[in-house]
Amino acid sequence: MTKRHGYALLAAILSLVVVLSAAIYIGVGADDGTDARAAVAGGHTSHDAAPASTGTWVGAWSASPAGAEPGTESYGLAGSSVRNVVHTAAGGTSARITLSNLYGQRPLVVTHATIAVAATANSAAATVDTMRRLTFGGATSVDIPAGRQVTSDAVRVLVPHDVDVLVTTYSPTPSGPVTYHPHAQQISYVADGDRTEDASAASYTEQSPYWRYLTALDVLSDDATGTVVVLGDSLTDGITSTVGANSRWTDVLSERLRAAAGSGDTPRYSVVNQGISGNQVLAAGLGRPADNPSGLSRFGRDVLDRTNVRAVVIDLGVNDILRNPHQVDPTTVTDGLRTLVRQAHARGLRVVGATLMPFEGHRGYTDAREAVRQAVNAEIRAGKVYDAVVDFDAALRDPYDPRRLRTDYDSGDHLHPSDEGFRRMAEVFDLKELKGAVPAEL
């Protein structure tokens, strides 16, 4: 073989390698969902998914499944598009969602699901260029068995932090009851028919105060390195915060963490809210599965199974006192809280816990219940329950009557804070306490 022929053969081989490499790349891209966008009514939708950038998967938003929605037992929301509006605690270059059929009595068939960045806050209208069709194991349709949940494939979409995101699902068949989170403090929307890919809000004429099916939004983030999960009751759920204003104390905590991230020992964490109004450490509601599951029963699913958890914050206990008339032994509450802490420690997670805030003036107040609250707080402040303490009681109580909330921090029911009170809760949180060693035993 001449040298000229040898170069020619080498060039041919290299050309073949390039062609094969391109084919392999295109094939992998197709498997991961990098097909070109296709035109749809109301805008353009990317049909498939493939995260292209590097980063860390973190929780951008979450809500605990809290019960079966009344009135949806027979048909669920068959024939309707459910557009959940959620607010991001972190931004990223790709996203994925989790849908739950925890309280369903039959499979939930979702034939079409999309994600998009909202055009404006508190709106059902999407920014057209961000509309993406979601897939589940590569398919656009998914059957979620009763009592189960499913996570979508990742989809490439630029999601900023501190924006509203629209997650829309369509189910054509009866699948009730609907798994929901009742006290969203956020308006979502419903439309007749399959309107999942509509960027316009015109079809979304029905408003909803609930989050339905959707329990998590994760993003591939270059900003955050982990997730803080906050487990709580209505005080964390933000039941008295202004609707659509993202004024829960966890929202403000998220703002503080982002603003201070990287300075000193402040970690780069996102914050997700796993509060359920009325939640208790020990007792659950009725039904199978139980509505309003106890903190002990839901800790694994709602906390430990969240994406890339790095720290846990717990603000539970006041409902155990208020809702159990014969509860006079504070050790049952603190023992339950210690059980949660041990479960977190087993996963190497640090736990920050909150003192219980005052509630004199509330209809459930008695001197006996106040004594239990004080005893629980004494154990917490003594360092016998959590790794670190945030003293919400001291921060929000009336200095002239410590059994009551300060007037400007009180929503008016003498139990739940106002927006100003929620902000105060976040302001007194020591961000550096989210990092640190996990003790072998408290």
N, C-alpha and C positions, 0 to 999 in steps of 0.2 A: 504494500500500500504506500503510495506517495504521501509526502507531507501535506500536499494540497488536499488530497482525498481524506487524509486523517483529520484535518481541520474541518472539512465539510461534514464528516461523520460526527465529530464532536459538536458542531453547531446544531446539527439535526437532533442529536440527543438532548442538548440543552433546551432546544425549542419544545421538544416533547415533554420535558420535565416542567417547563413553564406552563404549557397547556394543561397537563395533568394537575398541576398545583392549583391553577385557576379553577378547574372543574371541581376539585375537592373543596376549595374555599367556597365556591358558589353552592355546592351541595350542602355543606355544613351550615352556611348562611340560611339556606332554605329550610333546613331542619329546625334551626333556631328561630325562624320566622323573620327573614329580612326581605321578603317579597316587596315589590314596589307598591306604592299606595294605589288604591283603586277609588274611583269617584263614587260617592254615595249621595243620597238625598240630604241636603242641608250641609254639605261640606265634603271633605276628603278624609278617609279613614285608612290608617295603616292596619292591614288585616292580621299581621303576625308580629312576632316578638323576638327580640334578640338583644340583650344588653351588650353594648359595644365598648363601654368604658370601664375602667377599674374603679374600685371604691369599696365601701363597706355597706352591707345590708343592715339597715336600722329601721325601727318603727317610726313612721311619720305620723300615724294616727291609729287609734284603736278604740273600740268600745266593747264592753262585755255583753254577751248575750244574756238578757235578763229575764226573759219569759216568753210565753205564747201570747200573741196579740189577740185580744178579745174580738170576736166577730169574724175571725178568719179560719175557724175550725174546719169548715166544709170545703172551701174552694181556695183558700189562700189568697193570692193576688193573681190568679190565672187570667191571662189576656191583658195584663197591664205592664207597663214599663215603670220600674221603680228607680228614680234618680236620687241617690243619696248625696247630700252635700256634706263634705268633711273638710277640716282645716288642717294644713300640714304644719308639723313641728320641725321638719327637716326637708331639705330639697335634695334632688338627685337626678340622675340621668336615665334611670330605668325604674319601673315600678311593678308591683304585683299586689294582688288583693287576696283576702280570705273571706269566703262566704260560709255561713253556718246554717245548718238545718237541725240544730240541736233540739228544738221543741216541735219539729214536724212529726207527724204520725205516718207519713208516707214519703217516698222519694221526692225531692225538689228537682225538677227538670228545668235547667236554665239553658235555653237554646241560643242566647245572644247576650253578650256583656261587653261594655265599653268603659273606657276611662278617658277623661279629658280635664284640662285645666279650665276652671270657670272663667267666663269673660269678665265678670265683675263679682264682687262679694255678694253672697246671699242671693244668687241668681241661678236659674236652671239653664241659662245660655252658656254654651261652651266656646272657648277659643278654637276656631275651626281647625287650625293647623296642628292642634294637640290631640284631636280625636283619634283614639286607637281602639281597635277591636281586640278583645282579650280572648286568649285560648287556655285550654286546660288539657295538659298532656298532648298538645298539638291540635286539639279539636275545639271548634267554636261552641260545641254543646257539651254539657256535663250533667250527670245525674248524681245528686248528693243524697245518700241514704239518710233515712230518719236517724237523728241523733249524732250525725257526723258533720264534718266541715271539709272544705277543699280549698287549696291555694292555687291561684292561677299561675300560668307561665309568666316569666318576666317579659315586659314589653318596653321597648325603647321609647322614652318620652321624657322631655325636660320638664321636671316638676320643681318650681321654685319653693323655697320655704315661705311660710306665712301667707299662703294663698288657699283659696277654696278649690277643691278637686271634686269632680262629678264622677261617680261610679254608678252606672246604669245597668240593670239586669232585666231580662224579659223571660217570663215563664208562661208557656201556653196552656199548661194543664193544671188541674186542681192539685194542691200540695199542702194544704193547711195542717195545723195552724202555722202562722208566720212567726219565725224567730225574730225578736225585735229588742231594741233598747229604747224604753219609753220616754225618758227625760233627756232628749238630745240637746235641748236649748239651741236648736238649729233647725231651720225649716228646710225640709227636703220636698221632693215633688213626685207626682205620679201622672202618667199619661195613658190613655187607652191605646191598645195595640202595641205593636213592636216599633217603638220610636227611639230605640237605643242609640242609633247613630245620628239622630237629629242634633245639629249644633244649635238650632233655634230653640227657644223656650216656648214657642207658640202652642205646642201640643200639651205642655205640662201645666194644665189648668188646676189640678188638685194639689193642695199643699198638705204636708204631713209633719207633725212634730216629733216623728220617730226616725230612728235608723233601722232599716229592715235588711235582714240577711247579712249585710256587710259588717265584719268585725275587725278587720285590720287592713291597713295600707302600709306597705313597706317600700322604701326607696333605696337605690344604690347610690350612696352619698359619698362625696369627697370631703364633706365638712364634719360630719359626726362619725365617731368611732364606736359608738355603742348606744344602748337604749336604757333609760331609766323608766321603770314601771311603777306607777303609783296605784296602790290598791286601797280602795276606800268606799265610803257610803255616799249619801247625798251631798255631804260637804265637799267631797272630791268630784262627784258627778256635776256639781255646780247648779243645783236645782233652782236656786234663786238668782242666778246670774242673768244678765240681760241677754235675751234671745238674739243669736246672730252676731254677738259682739266679741265672742271668744274671751270672756272675762273670768273663766274659772281660774282657780289659783294655779292649776297646773299649766294653763296657757301662759300666765305671767311668769311662772318658773321657767318655762321653755324660752321665753324672751330673754330672761336674765342669763340663762346658761349660754345662749348663742352670743349675746353681747360680750360676755366675759370669757368666752372659750379661748383657751390657750394662754390666758394670763395667769401667772402664778401656778397654783395647783388646780385650777378650774378645769374639769374634764370637758371634752367635746362630746356631749351626750345629747340625744334627742329625748323627749319626754312623751310617754303615752299614758292615757288616763283609763284606768280600769275601775272606775267608781260605779256603784249601783246604788241608787237611792233606796234607803231602808235596809241596806245590807248589814249583817251581823257577823261577828267572828264565828259564833257557834251554831246558831239556828238558821234553818232555811225555810222557804215557803212551802206551799202545798204543791202536789203534782209529781209526776214522774216523767222526765226529770223535774226536779223542784224548781218552781219559779223563785227568783231571787236566791240563788244558791249561796250558802254560807261562805265566808272567807276561807275556811278550812277546806271545803269541798272543791272550790274553784281555783285554789292557789296554783296548782300545777298547770291547768289550762290557761288561765288568765295572766299569770305572772311568769312562771318558769318556762313556758313554751313560747313566750313572745320572742321576737327576733333579736338576737345578739344582746341579751339582757346583761347589763354590767352592774346595776344597783337597783335596790328595791326601796320604795317608801311606803309605809303603812300608816293609814289614818282610819282606824276602825275601833269600835268599842262602845260608842255612845248609844247605839241602838240596842245593844245587848242589855244596857241599863234601862233604857226607856221602854222597851217592848216586853220586858219580863218583870211583871209586878212583884214576883217573889224572889227576884235576884238581889240578894243582899251580901253575897260573898264576892268581893272583887277578885279573889284568886282564880275563880273560874274564867274570868275575862283575861287576866294576865297569863294564865297557863295556856289559854288558846293562842294568844299572841306569841308566846314563846315557841309554840309548836310551829307557827308560820316561820319564825326566825330560824329555827333548826332546819327546816326544809330549804330555806334560802342558803344557809351556811353549807349544807350538803352539796350545793352547786357552786360553792365558792363566792357567793354574792353577799355584799355588804348591805345591811338594812338600817335605814334611818326611820325612826318612828316618831309619831306626833302625840303630844299630850291631848287630852280630851277637853274641848272648849266648854264654857259654862252655858247653862240653859234655863236659869231661873226666869220665870215669866212665861215659859212655854207651858202648854196644857199638861205635859207629862211630868212636870217638875214636882218632886217631893224632897223633903229634907233627907230621907233615907237614900234616895237615889243620888243626891248631891254627895252624901258621905261615901258612897261607892265610887263616884267619879274622882273624888279627892284621893281616895286610897289607891286607885289605879294610877293616877298621875304621880303619886309619891313613889310607886315602884318604878315607873318609867323614868322619872327624874333621877332616881338613885342609880340608874344604869343597870338595872336588873332585868330589863326586857329587850332593849335594842342596842345596836352597836353605837348609835349616835341619836341624839334627840333634837327635834325641832319643837319649841315650846309655843304652840299655837294658843294655849290657854293664857299664858302670860302676855302674849302679844295682843290679844283681842278682848280681854276682859276689862270691865269697867274698874278703874283703880279705886273708885269710891264704893263699889259693890261688886267684889270679885266673883260673885256667883252669877253675874249677868254679863252679857256682851256689852261692850261700849256702844253707845247709841248710834254713832256714825258707822260702826261696823256691823250693825244689826239690820237684817232685811226687813224686820218688823214682826217676825214670828218668834223672836228671842231664842232661836236655835241655829238658823242658817245665816251666814254673812251676807252683807250687801256686796256690790261690786268692789267698793272701797275695802271692805273687810277681806274679800278674796285676794285683792292686791297686797294687803298687809301680810297675809299668810305667806305669800311667795317672797315678799321682801325680807322677812326674818329668817328665811331658809339659808343656812350656811352652805354654799355650793361646794366648798371643799370637803364637806362631810360625805359627799358621794364617792370619794376615793379613800382608800385606806385598807389596812389589813382586816381580815375576817378572823375574829377570835375563835379558838377551838371550842370554848364553852362560856356561856354567860353566867 
